[in-house]
Amino acid sequence: MNDYLPKEELNPKDPNKPSTNRIIIWVIVAGVGMYMVISGVIGIVTAG
C-alpha cells in the first residue's frame, strides 16, 4: 500500500504534538492571512 504521508505523520511519537511540517504550514498560512488583513485595513484607511 502506498502511503502519501511521511511516517512521522502516520505514526507520530507524541500524538498530542503536531509535526514540524504542519507547524511550518500553519506559520506560512497565518503569515499570508495576516498580510491580507493588514493590507485590507491599510487600503480602507487610506481610501477614506
N, C-alpha and C positions, 0 to 999 in steps of 0.2 A: 504494500500500500504506500502510495506517495503522500508524504506529509508536506504541506506548503509552509508550515510554520517551523521555525527552528526548535530544536529540542528544549531549549530554555523556556520557550513559550508554552510548549506542550506539557512539560513536567518541571515546573519551577521548583527551586529549592525551598523557598518560603512562599507559600500560596498567598499570603496577605500582602506581599511586596511586589509592586509592578516591575517589569523588566526594564533594563536600561533603554532598550529601543523604544518602548512605549513611552517612557518619560521624555525622550528626545522628541518624539512626535507631538506629545502634548505641549511641550515648550514652543515648538515651531508653530503649531496651530494657534496657541494663545497669543504669540507674537503677531501673527498675521491679523487675528481678530482685534487686538489692541490697536494696531496700526489703522485698521479700517474705522474703528470707533473714533479714535483721536482725529484722524483726517476728516471724518464727517463732522465732528464738533467744530473743528477749525473752519471748515467750509461754511457751516451755518453762522458762526460768529462773524466771519469776515464778509459774508454776503449781506448781512443786516446793516 
